[in-house]
Amino acid sequence: MGKLTLVSPSTPHNFMSDKNDSNYVSVGSWMGMMFITAIPIIGWIMILVWAFAGQNESRKNYYRAILAWILVFMALIVGLILVGGLHGNWPAIQKHIHDWTHKT
């Protein structure tokens, strides 16, 4: 039977701060990207660009997840509008939303 030997690397590798890794994104880069996405029209465009372009898989996956959440919330809103509209309650729903958003 063969002998099993464990070999440890000569230098420990910290995967969270490997700047040579193509998927590494620094804290400053994340902060910059979040700032840009907060800018109204430019943010939407950059979310699409970062979700589908570039070599950094970590960044692409993050922005794809943001797009997925946007789609989920849009589907919920459309569903609520359709359910309210189909039951003839749309004017009552609009009044409730107006009263809720315009409290004095």
Secondary structure, DSSP 4 states (H G I P E B T S, - for coil): -PPP-----SS---GGG-TTSTT---HHHHHHHHHHHTSHHHHHHHHHHHHHSSS-HHHHHHHHHHHHHHHHHHHHHHHHHHHHHHTT-HHHHHHHHHHHHT--
